[in-house]
Amino acid sequence: MGLTDLLFLALSAIAIVSGWRVFATDSMVRASFLLLLSFVAVGLIIVMLAAPYIGVATIFMMAVEMMVMALFMVMFMMNPAGLNPMMMVHQHRFSIAAGVLAFAGLTATILFTSFPEIPVDPAAPIVHDLGIELLGPSMLIFETAGVTLLATMIGSVILSSRSGRFGMADQGSRPPGLELDGEPAGRQPEAGGGHHHHHH
């Protein structure tokens, strides 16, 4: 077993364990970053399979997507920053049954499907042709998507920030407790916090 095989097994283990932890953790934000870790491991495996563009694109796309998801959770969840313990899986029996059926179906597809074998000429300029396609007819689509994602990330960061024009966002709020009727969890808002404007 060579170094390549060991690296493949290590990345596979990281992808599987982090993917499982997505459903085992009790935090939405932590689940987002665990899913990101799983996709990064899958992207590196794709790079090892001699598909560098798809592997790197997977890593970049998932990194942006998971960051945006985590930021939106910070903005809109009543649970502060999505970090307090919460139940991540609902309808347990249905979820287990759906997971088992999906796994069995995908495994059967891989083992019993006769995939076409169309070898690619090693000398073919695949990345070059793909770049021409992306920067040619499809350039407007990708540029629009990139600007939209950038604007979304900037907007979500601004909206989820603690300080604002009219004072601290958490002024007068009370974080929920980790237990029913328990003490508030996390940082307590300071009394009289916020910005004070003095006019002369």
C-alpha positions as CSV (number, residue, x, y, z in Angstrom):
1,M,0.0,0.0,0.0
2,G,1.6,3.2,-1.2
3,L,1.3,6.8,0.0
4,T,-1.5,7.5,-2.5
5,D,-3.6,4.7,-1.1
6,L,-3.0,5.9,2.5
7,L,-4.0,9.5,1.5
8,F,-7.2,8.2,-0.2
9,L,-8.2,6.2,2.9
10,A,-7.5,9.1,5.2
11,L,-9.6,11.5,3.1
12,S,-12.3,8.9,2.8
13,A,-12.4,8.5,6.6
14,I,-12.5,12.3,7.1
15,A,-15.4,12.6,4.6
16,I,-17.4,9.8,6.2
17,V,-16.9,10.8,9.8
18,S,-17.5,14.5,9.3
19,G,-20.6,13.7,7.2
20,W,-21.9,11.5,10.0
21,R,-21.1,14.2,12.6
22,V,-23.3,16.7,10.7
23,F,-26.3,14.7,12.0
24,A,-24.8,13.9,15.4
25,T,-23.8,17.4,16.5
26,D,-26.3,19.7,18.3
27,S,-25.4,23.0,16.6
28,M,-26.4,24.3,13.2
29,V,-23.3,26.3,12.7
30,R,-21.0,23.4,13.7
31,A,-23.0,21.2,11.3
32,S,-22.3,23.6,8.5
33,F,-18.5,23.5,9.1
34,L,-18.5,19.7,9.5
35,L,-20.3,19.5,6.1
36,L,-17.7,21.8,4.6
37,L,-15.0,19.6,6.0
38,S,-16.6,16.6,4.4
39,F,-16.9,18.3,1.0
40,V,-13.3,19.5,1.2
41,A,-12.2,15.9,1.7
42,V,-14.3,14.7,-1.2
43,G,-12.9,17.5,-3.4
44,L,-9.3,16.4,-2.6
45,I,-10.3,12.8,-3.5
46,I,-11.6,14.1,-6.9
47,V,-8.2,15.9,-7.4
48,M,-6.5,12.6,-6.7
49,L,-8.7,11.0,-9.4
50,A,-7.0,13.3,-12.0
51,A,-10.0,15.8,-12.1
52,P,-8.3,18.9,-10.6
53,Y,-10.7,21.5,-11.9
54,I,-13.8,19.7,-10.6
55,G,-12.1,19.0,-7.3
56,V,-10.9,22.5,-6.7
57,A,-14.3,24.0,-7.9
58,T,-16.1,21.7,-5.4
59,I,-14.0,23.0,-2.6
60,F,-14.5,26.6,-3.5
61,M,-18.2,26.3,-4.1
62,M,-18.9,24.4,-0.9
63,A,-16.7,26.8,1.1
64,V,-18.7,29.8,0.0
65,E,-22.1,28.0,0.4
66,M,-21.4,26.8,3.9
67,M,-20.1,30.2,5.0
68,V,-23.2,31.9,3.7
69,M,-25.4,29.3,5.4
70,A,-23.6,29.7,8.7
71,L,-23.9,33.5,8.5
72,F,-27.6,33.3,7.7
73,M,-28.1,31.1,10.8
74,V,-26.3,33.7,12.9
75,M,-28.7,36.3,11.5
76,F,-32.1,34.6,11.7
77,M,-32.0,31.9,14.4
78,M,-33.4,32.7,17.8
79,N,-30.8,30.3,19.1
80,P,-27.8,32.6,19.5
81,A,-25.5,32.0,16.6
82,G,-26.9,28.5,16.3
83,L,-24.4,27.3,18.9
84,N,-26.7,26.3,21.7
85,P,-27.7,22.6,21.9
86,M,-30.7,21.7,19.8
87,M,-32.2,18.7,18.1
88,M,-30.7,18.3,14.6
89,V,-32.8,15.4,13.4
90,H,-36.6,15.1,13.3
91,Q,-38.8,12.2,12.4
92,H,-36.1,9.7,13.4
93,R,-37.6,6.5,12.0
94,F,-38.4,8.1,8.7
95,S,-34.9,9.7,8.5
96,I,-33.2,6.3,9.3
97,A,-35.4,4.5,6.7
98,A,-34.7,7.2,4.1
99,G,-31.0,7.0,4.8
100,V,-30.8,3.3,4.5
101,L,-32.8,3.2,1.3
102,A,-30.7,5.9,-0.3
103,F,-27.5,4.2,0.7
104,A,-28.7,0.8,-0.6
105,G,-29.9,2.4,-3.9
106,L,-26.6,4.2,-4.5
107,T,-24.6,1.1,-3.6
108,A,-26.6,-1.1,-6.0
109,T,-26.2,1.5,-8.7
110,I,-22.5,1.6,-8.3
111,L,-22.1,-2.2,-8.2
112,F,-24.6,-3.4,-10.8
113,T,-24.6,-0.5,-13.4
114,S,-22.4,-0.9,-16.5
115,F,-21.0,2.5,-16.9
116,P,-19.7,3.5,-20.3
117,E,-15.9,3.5,-20.7
118,I,-14.9,6.5,-22.7
119,P,-11.2,7.1,-22.0
120,V,-10.0,10.6,-22.4
121,D,-6.8,11.3,-24.4
122,P,-4.2,12.4,-21.9
123,A,-3.0,15.0,-24.3
124,A,-6.5,16.6,-24.7
125,P,-6.6,20.2,-23.4
126,I,-9.6,19.5,-21.1
127,V,-9.0,22.4,-18.7
128,H,-8.3,24.8,-21.6
129,D,-11.5,23.9,-23.3
130,L,-13.5,24.2,-20.1
131,G,-11.9,27.6,-19.5
132,I,-12.9,28.7,-23.0
133,E,-16.5,27.6,-22.3
134,L,-16.6,29.4,-18.9
135,L,-15.0,32.6,-20.2
136,G,-17.0,32.5,-23.4
137,P,-20.7,31.8,-23.8
138,S,-21.2,31.1,-20.0
139,M,-19.1,34.0,-18.7
140,L,-22.1,36.3,-17.9
141,I,-23.8,33.6,-15.9
142,F,-20.8,32.8,-13.7
143,E,-19.9,36.5,-13.3
144,T,-23.4,37.3,-12.2
145,A,-23.5,34.4,-9.8
146,G,-20.1,35.5,-8.3
147,V,-21.2,39.1,-7.7
148,T,-24.5,37.9,-6.2
149,L,-22.8,35.6,-3.8
150,L,-20.3,38.3,-2.8
151,A,-23.1,40.8,-2.2
152,T,-25.0,38.1,-0.1
153,M,-21.9,37.4,2.1
154,I,-21.3,41.1,2.7
155,G,-24.9,41.8,3.5
156,S,-25.2,38.8,5.8
157,V,-22.0,39.9,7.7
158,I,-23.4,43.4,8.1
159,L,-26.8,42.3,9.2
160,S,-25.4,39.8,11.7
161,S,-22.9,42.2,13.3
162,R,-23.5,43.1,16.9
163,S,-23.0,46.8,16.7
164,G,-25.2,49.0,14.5
165,R,-26.0,52.6,13.8
166,F,-28.6,52.9,16.5
167,G,-26.8,50.8,19.2
168,M,-25.9,47.3,20.1
169,A,-28.1,44.7,18.4
170,D,-28.5,42.7,21.6
171,Q,-29.4,45.6,23.9
172,G,-32.2,44.5,26.2
173,S,-32.1,40.9,25.0
174,R,-31.7,37.8,27.1
175,P,-30.0,34.7,25.7
176,P,-32.0,31.5,26.2
177,G,-30.8,29.0,28.8
178,L,-29.3,25.6,27.9
179,E,-32.0,24.0,30.1
180,L,-35.7,24.8,30.5
181,D,-36.0,27.9,32.8
182,G,-32.2,27.8,33.3
183,E,-29.8,30.6,33.5
184,P,-29.1,32.5,30.3
185,A,-26.2,31.0,28.3
186,G,-23.5,33.0,26.6
187,R,-22.5,36.6,27.0
188,Q,-24.9,38.9,28.8
189,P,-25.6,42.2,27.2
190,E,-24.1,45.1,29.2
191,A,-26.5,47.5,30.9
192,G,-26.7,50.7,29.1
193,G,-24.8,49.4,26.1
194,G,-24.9,51.0,22.7
195,H,-23.8,54.2,21.1
196,H,-24.6,57.5,22.7
197,H,-24.8,60.5,20.5
198,H,-24.0,63.9,21.9
199,H,-25.2,67.0,20.2
200,H,-23.7,70.4,20.9
